[in-house]
Amino acid sequence: MYYPEQLVEEIRLRNDIVEVISGYVKLQKKGGRHWGLCPFHNEKSPSFSVSGDRQVYHCFGCGAGGNVYTFMMNYENYSFPEAIKALADRAGIALPEPEESEDVRRQESRKARLLAVNKEAAKYFYYQLRSPGGEIGRRYLLKRELSEETMHKFGLGFAGKNGSLLVQYLRSKGFADDEIQEAGLASHSEKYGLNSQFWNRVMYPIQDIHNRVIGFGGRVMGEGEPKYLNSPETPVFDKRRNLYGLNYARRARNSNIILCEGYMDVIAMHQAGFSQAVASLGTAFTAEQAALLRRYTETVLLAYDSDGAGVKAALRAIGILRDAGLTGRVINMEPYKDPDEFMKALGREAFEERIRQAENSFFFEIRMMEGRFNMEDPEEKTKFHREIAGKLCEFSEEVERENYLQAAAEKYFIGVDNLRKLVTSQAVRTGLAKPAERPKSGVRPKADPEKKAKRAQRMLLGWLSEEPGLYPHVKKYLTPRDFKEDLYQKVAERMFRELEEGNVNPAGIISMFEDEEQQRETAAIFASGPPVTETAPEKEKAFRDILLWVKQNSYEYDMAHTGVDVDALTRALEGRKALEELAKAHISLD
């Protein structure tokens, strides 16, 4: 949904960032800013800064930053439109209704009805568990040592011994047979008519990240088959794109998410205080689920069953996580089968220790691979070493591959040079990777000119936002086109325009970007400010040097593009003239 820039800005202005963030983080005013412990990483000393004047926040520890929209997107894991809606509701601002086609409106209306019938079914199951007819289900859950609070939190329920009762109840609430059937709650047969497949089962409502019931899992009481029965795919329930417990885990404020195999594992983990636990929904872990996790964490801890099937599933999940750019680590459950058994036997503190000891996924793969070889046989041992080399070739980044190579050589008592030769031969044979180049000792890498230029552009913009009175000195020599980083150029265009008008709005500039990473980088500009100097001459020199760096980089860039950009030569000639003037100029910041 697109909202006009004017409306987006009005909503932001009506939501003071200090007031909003104070609802989530304890802040204390020091000087011109408010400070608190960063909610996005663990820290003991406050490095999280909120500026009421600029309406921006920045963490000097982890780099998180932005305006009030960015905060809501990061803290609540909202999309940009969701953050707009939440803040509009907070400020009492009515949003325009989306302009949708009749077909889209019909589809959305249908989805709303399916969500409504699922919600009503969840209520039915919930009260059935607490009725005399649900005693068998209650006994089962109490035997699994679940508290009343936990059962309530997850909305656990029970489907009675007659599948037609749910259908009758839903009909009484005004739902049509086709809606009940499309929601996956019942199916039609010639013998029984419309009848629910969920009966004599403890019921686990499955919720999406917005806490809406989208489906169900049911565990049979007794010896019936299948042991677990899940809702079929529906317009509101896609097993590949949802995770059980993610609606709670996304707010857990942990640096990781624990991935389990089953509903009871997740529930037991949450009851023990590990509210970052999730599970896939009756299917193997998918790439879509990995992409979903990437929105909330960089590290996934696998807490799969310790049996052969669990190990196989973990190995498959590791590859999916790696492809998604996530770091995977494996928690050792032994001697217990799963997190539920482990928690009952050893408790929270022991599990915390297992988390600290979680095995690097690469070395877990190697350890599992080692079991296929007889390490007493030299030929088998050589094959194992070749397998290690093959796994090392899967790292496309040379630095990462070299680090793992050295660690593997040390762990398995292989000479580093010998293992490197194996990797080289495997890489050449398969074409998987180029051999890593060892850094030459005693040679210091040269400073990256691109990083230096980018830093200068960021510092200059930050300095201007802090001291807008310097703008007349800057516009003599620079235009927004001199900021060659695309994001910085967009910021400069908006900032220079506002400086001409006499009012820089950092939070409004951040709002130009919907991408979270761009918002973070823009916030870092406004958090940088001028360099710390002791005297006025030092400050003047620093300012002049930064101007020179930005202009010099712009001139060199334009010179390099004269063959492909017809205007580049003109800009380069103008840039050289400005450089010459700047080199002679004395800039007084008084």
N, C-alpha and C positions, 0 to 999 in steps of 0.2 A: 504494500500500500504506500503510495507517494503522498506526502504531506507538503504543502507550500512552505518555502523557507521562512516566510514571515510568521506562520503559525508555529513552526518548530522553535523559532527564536522566542516567541511570546511564551511558550510553555517553559522554555529554559529559564527565562527571566522571572517567571512566577514560582520557580522552585530554587530557592537559595541553596547553593551547594553545601554550605556549612550546616544548615538545618537538615537537609536530606541525609548527609553522611553521618551526622550526629545520631540519627536513628539506628545506625548500624555499628558505629565505631565511637568509643569514648574519646572525645577531643579536648585538648587543653590549649588555651590561647597563650602564645609566647611571641611577643613582638607584634608584627603585622600578620602573623599566620596562626593557624590552629594545627596542633600536632597530636598524633596518636600512633598506636601500634598498627602496622599495615595489615589489612584483612586478607591480603593476597599472598602473603608468605609469613612463615613463622619468624618472629623476632622478639627480643627482650627489651631493646631500647627503641623508642619511637623514631622512625625515619619517614613516617607518612605525613605529608604536609598538605594542608588545605588552605587555599587563598580565597578569602571572601571578596577581596577587591577585584581579583581577576576571574573569580568563579571557576578555578581549576584546582586539581589535586595532582600531586606527584609523590611517588615513593623513591627516596634516594637509595633505598636498599635493593629493590627488585626492578625498578624502572617503570612500574605501573603508573599510568597517568592519563588525564583527560578532563572532560567537563562532567556535568551531572549526568548526561546521557551515558557517557563512557562508564561511569561508576555503576549505574544500574545494569548496564549490559554485562559488566564483569562480575558484579556481586550476585545479581539474580540470574545471570546467564540468559538475559533477554536478547532477542534480536533488536535492531534499531527501531523498527515500528512498534515492537512490544514495549520498549523503554519509553517511547513517546506516549503510548497509551497509558502506561502506569503513571507517568508524571502528569499527564493531562488529567487523569482521574484525581490525583492528589491535589491538583490546583483547582479542580472544579471547572475545567475547560471541556466543552463538548467538541468532540472530533467530528468532522464531516463523514457522512456515510459513504462507503466506497461505491464507485460507479461500476456496477457489474452487469454482465449480460444475464438474460433470463435463465439461460442454461447453467451459468455459474451459481446464480442465486438458488436454483433448484437443487444443485448438488450440495451446496452448503447447508440448505435446509434439511436435506436428507441426512447429512452427516450429523447435524445437530440432533435429529430424532434418534439416530443410532446411539449417540452418546447418552441421550436421555434414557433410552431403554436399558442400556448397560448400567447406568447409575441406579435405576430402579431395581434391577436384578441384584446389584451389589447390596442394596438395602434389604431385599428379601432374604438373601443368603445370610447376611449379618444377623438378622433377628431369628432366623431358623436355628443358628448355632446356639443361641441363648434361650431357645424354647426347649420344652421336654423332649421333643423329637430330635434335637441336635445333641443329645447327651453323648452319643458315641463319638461324635466329632470333638466335643469338648474334652472328653477323656483322653483322646489321642493327642491333642495339642498340649494338655497339661502334662501328659507323660513325656512329651518332648521338652518339657520344662519352660514353656512360654508363659510369660506373665499376662495378666489381664490388660495391662497397659500396652504391651507389644501386640496382642491380638487386636486391640482397638486401633492402634496406630496403622496397622496394615489392613484393617477392615476385613479380617478373616471371617469366613462364614461356613455354612453347611448346606448342601443340597440334599433334601429328604429322600425317602425311598420311593418316591413317585415323581417321575419327570413331568407329568402333566400338571402338577400343582403350580410350578413356576409359570407355565403358559397361562393358566387360569388367572393367576395373580396379575401378570402383565396385561392381560386383556382387560382386567378390572380397572387398571390404571389408564386405560384409553389407548393402548398400543395395538396396532393392527397386526394380523398374523404375518404379513409380508415383512414388517419391520422387525418382529421378533426373530424371524428366520434369517433375514439379511444381517442381523447383528450376531449371528452365529450361536444363538442361544437355544435353538430348537431346529428340528427337521421334520419333514412330513413323510408319513408312510401310509399305505392303504389300510394297514391293520390298526394302527394306533392314532392316525391323524397327526396333528402337530404335537410333538412331544420333545422334551429336552433330553439331551444326552447326558446332562449333568444331574446325576442322582446318586445318593449314598456316597458322597464325596465331601471332604473338607475343601473349601473353595478359597482360592487366592486371587483377589481382584488385581488385575494388571493395570497400572496407571501410566500415562505418558508424563512428560516433564512438566505439564501444566496441571497435574493431579486429576486428570480426567480418566475415568474408567474406560478402557478401550477393549478389554477382553478379560478372560479368566483362565486360570489353571485349576484343575481339580484332582485331588489325591484320593483314590478309592479307599474305602474302609473295608478291610478284609482281604480276601485273596483274588478279587476281581481283576480283570485286564481290560484296557491297559492300566498300569499303576497310576500314571499321570496322564490326564487328558486336557488338552489346551483348546481354546477357541480357534476356529478356522480363520483364515485370512478374510478380512472384511474391509470395506472402504475406510474404516477408522483404525484397523489393527493390522500392522505390517510387522511380522515377527523379526524380520531382518533389520528393521530400522528403530527398534525400541529395546530397552533393557529394563529388567525388573529391578525396582528400587532406585532407579536413576533420579526420580523426582525428589528423593531425599538426598541422595549422594551428591547431587550437583550443588547443594548448599552446605556440604559438610566442612568446607574450608580446610581440607587436607591437601597435602602436596601430592597425593596419589589417589587412585581409585583401585579398589580390590575387586577383581573379577572372579566370581564363583560359578559353579555349575547349576545349582538348584535354588528354588525358592526358600527352602528351609535353611540352607546355608546363609543366604542373605539375611533372613530374619534373625537367626541366631547371632550373626555378626553385629547387627544393629542393636540387639538387646544387650550385647556385651560392650557397646559403646563405639563400635567401628561403623559409623553411619555412612562411610564412603563405599560400602559394599554393594555390588550389583551382580546380576546374572543374566545370561542369554535366555531366550524364551522357548525352551523345548527344541531348539535347533543348535547346530554347531555355531560357534562364534563367526560373525561375518565382517566383511570389509565395511559395510554400511554402519555396523555397530562400532567398529574402530573409529570411523570418521566422526561418529556422534561423541565418543569419548574424548576425541581430540579437542572438542570445544571446551572441555572442562579440566583437562589435566595433560601433563606430558609423560607421566609415569603410571603404568598399570602393573599392579602386583597380581600374579596369577595364583589363586587359591583353589586349584582343581583337585579332584580326588587323587589319592596317591597310588591307585591301582593302575593296571596297564592301559585301560581305556582313558583314564584321566591324564596319564603321561602323554598318550598319543594326541589327545585333545589339546594339551598344553603346547606341544611342539607345533601343532597346526596354528594355534593362536599366536605364538611368538612370531611366526612369519607374517601373519596378517598385521600385527601391531607394528612390526618393523617397516612394512610397506607403507603404513599410514604415518610413519615418522614419529612413532611413540616408543618410549623406552619400556621394555618389558623386563620384569624380574619375577622369579618363581619362589613362592613360599613353600617350605618343606612341611608337609602335614604329618609325616611319619612319627610314631607308629600308628597314627589314626588315619581313618579313611578320608575324612572330609572336615571342613571347618566346624560344622555342627558338633561332631564327635570330639574334635580337639578341644573346643571351647568348654564342653561339659566336663571333660577329663582334667584339663590343665588350667583353664581360665584365661582371663584377659592379659595378665602380665606375661604369661608364657607366650601368648600369641604376639604380643608386642615385641618380644625378643626375637621371635621367628621373622617378623617383619624386618627388624634391623639386620637379620642374617639372610634376608632374601637373596637368592642366587642370581647373578647376572645371567640373562637369558642365553647369551652365547655359550657360557660355560655349562649351563644346564644342557644345552643341545649336545655339546661335546661329551659331557659325562654320560648322557643316555647313549650316545654313539659308541663310547668306549666299551659298553657292555656287550657289544656285538663281536668284540675281538678278544682273542687269547693273548694277553699281554706278555705271557711267558715265551711265546713263539716269536722269534725275531721277524719272520716274514709277516705275521699278523700285526705286529707292532708297527712295522713300516707302513702297512696298509692304513693303519689308524692315523699315523702321522700325515699320510697323503690326504686322508679325509679332513683332518684339521686344516691343511693347506687349502683344500677346496672350499671349506667354510670361510676361511679368511679372504678368499677371492670375492666373496659376496659383498664385501665392504667396498663401495665405490670411492669413498673419500680416503685419500692416501694416509692422512694423519691418523684417522680412526683405525685403518687397517694396520698401520705400523704399531700403534699402541696395543692393539689386541694381539698382534704377532709377538711382541716382546712378553706380554703377560702369559700367553699360551706356552711360549718356549720355557719360561720360568716354571710354570705350573706342572708341565709334563716332562721336564728335564730334557728338553731338546735344545741343541745349540741354536742360538738366534740366527747365525749365518746359515746354518743348515736348513732351518725352517724357512728362512727368506728365500733360499734357492728353490725349495719345494714350491713355495707360493709363486715364484717367478715362472717356473716350468709349467705349473698348472695354469697360470694366467695366459702364458703364451700358447699353450695347447688348446685351451678352451675359449680364449678371447674374453674372459670374464672381467679382467682388470689389468691395468698396467702395474708393474712392480713399483713399490714405494721407494722413493729416494731418501736415503739417510741424510739428515742434516750434517753439514760439515762443522766439526767442532771449532770453536774460536771465531766463527764468522757471524757477526751480528746482522740480522736482516735489516735492509734499508727501510726507512719509514715509507709507508704507502702514501703516495701523493694524493690519491683519490680520497682516502680517509682524512688526510690533512685538510683538503679542500672542503669536504663535507662538514668537518668540525668547524672550520672558519665560517661557513655559511650559517650553521646552526647558532654559533656564538654571536654573530652579528645580529641575527634576528632576535635572539634572546635579549641582547643588550638594548636594542631599539625598543623592545616592549617594556623594558624596565625604565629606560630613560628616553622617552619620545622626543625630548628636546634636541637629541643628536641627529634627528632626521635631516635637517638642512645640510649638515656636513656630508651625509650619505648620498643624498639625491644629486649632489654636484657631480658624483663620480659613478654611481651605480643606478641601474634600473632593475626591475624584477627579472628581466632576461639574463642578468648576470648570475643569477642563482641557477646553476645548471642541474642540481638535483630537482627532479620533477615536483616532488612534494614541497620542497622549500620554495620553488618558484611560485607555486600556487599560494603558499602562505604569504610570500613577499608581495604578490599582486594585491591581495586583500589588505595586508597590513599597510602598504604604501598608500593605498587609497584612503584607508581610515586615518593614517597619519596626516594626510593632506586635510582631512576634515577635522582633525584635532581630537579624535577619540578612538583609541585602540581597544578592541573587544576580543581578548584571547579566547574566552569560552565560545564566542560566536565563530571564531576562525576554526576551532576544533570541530564545531558542528558541520562545517563544510564537508567533512569526510564521514562516510558511513563505515568504512573498513576500520576494524578495531586497532589493527597494527598502525595504520596511518594516524589514528587519533592519539595513540600512545606516543608516537614519534613527535607529533605536533605539540603534545603536552610537554615533552622533554625540552622542546625549544623554549617554552615559557618558564621552565624551571631552571634553565641554565644561567641566565642573567650575565652581568659583566664579570670579567675576571677580578679576583681580589688583588688590589695593588695598594702600596703604602703611600705613594706620593702622586701629586697631580701630573708631573712629567711622565712617570711610569704609566699612568692611566692613558695619557695622550698617546704615548708610544704604542701601547697595546692596541688601542683603537685604530691607529693608523696602520699597524701591521696587519690587523684583521681585514681592514679595507683593501689593503694591497693583495693579501692572499686571495680574497674573493675575486678581485678584478683580474689578477694575474691568471687564475684558473679559467675565468671566462674568456680572456684573450687567447689562451692556449687552446681552449676547446674550439673557439671560432676559427682559429688558424687551421686546426686539424680537419675542419669540415668545409673548407672553402671549395673543395672539389665537388661536393654533393649538395651544398646549400648556397644558392645564388646570393642570398643576403648575408652570408657568413663573412665574406670578405669585407663588406661595408662595415659590419659590426666590429670586425677585427681591427680595421684601420682606426675606427673611432675609439676602440678599446685601447690601442697603443697610445693614442694621443692623451686619453684620460690617465693612463698609467704614468706617462711622462710628467703630467701636471701633478699627479698625486705624489710622485717621488720627490718633487721639489717643494710640495706644500707643507706649511706648518699648520697643524690643526690644534686650535685652542678650545678646550672643553669648558672654559669658564662661562 
